[in-house]
Amino acid sequence: MSAALIDGKTVAEALRGVLAAKVAGLGFKPGLAVVLVGDDPASAVYVRNKDRAAVGAGLAVRTIRLSAETQQAALLAQIAALNADPTVDGILVQLPLPAHLDQKPVIAAIDPAKDVDGLHPVNAGRLANGDPLLVPCTPLGVMKLLAAASIPTRGRRALVLGRSVLVGRPVAALLLNADATVTVAHSRTADLAAECRRADILVAAVGRPEMVRGDWVKPGATVIDVGINRLPDGRLVGDAAFEECRTVAGAITPVPGGVGPMTIACLLENTVTAALARRG
Ligand code: NDP
């Protein structure tokens, strides 16, 4: 058997098209402010891609570039200014921040109504309470891929591999809200392979190249691979051994071209959601 491919590129493109049409009909341009501190090359690439996609969807994008030496107080002042700016609907602080900055108070300083990364404790709490508004972009993308591939979640066993605030925890909360029976596994889980084998839906978000082997996958299960790992030979691979898993799974996301493209599309959706919610 060869698993059906869940093509994130196509799903993301369709979502961006829907959003562009929606924005065109709004009569105003939702505003997205992206704050980039320092000169990390990977972050610069991510921010450029976000800018481009946001402009393509008709959003008004502003990128605020701050030097690597920016102090906590100056960053907090910048966020306060964006919170107060009525033309800004969404604020995204590109992570990770330089090591001398404390990430948690920075995220907590963002107005929850403008928190398009969905990481503010108010938004995390709403998600945990089953009443989400702004949800972290990659987890939202995971759920949209399941929906696009018509994978049912109600009553299904889901295993989320990874418990980060950015991916694992919000994916688990979203699956729970979608009536799956959810297990969260992590680096202290006993017998990971056995946990994985029970899952109808297996979401891998560990950052370990090809850790999930074919014989960890229940025949016919859906594998959503969030991992993005660069091998020494330059190849980009996920957290699941793709060729092995695709012979067992019923459906699987590739890396690249699976979850990755959904993240930016969901950022655009969150900006539109925030803009509409702020305007009642
Ligand atoms: P983190 O490093 O924050 O979290 C990794 C999680 O995996 C932790 O909960 C950790 O457990 C667990 N883990 C690590 N090693 C093992 C192991 N050997 N066995 C079991 N569990 C393990 O990573 P992120 O959640 O931020 O990202 C995960 C992956 O997703 C990365 O490859 C990242 O690049 C990718 N990513 C992709 C995105 C996209 O747009 N497609 C967006 C964001 C991330 P513990 O808590 O016990 O330490």
Residues whose N, C-alpha, C, O or C-beta is under 5 A from the ligand:
A	BS01	NDP	T138 G162 R163 S164 L166 V167 G168 H186 S187 R188 A205 V206 G207 V226 G227 I228 N229 V259 G260 T263
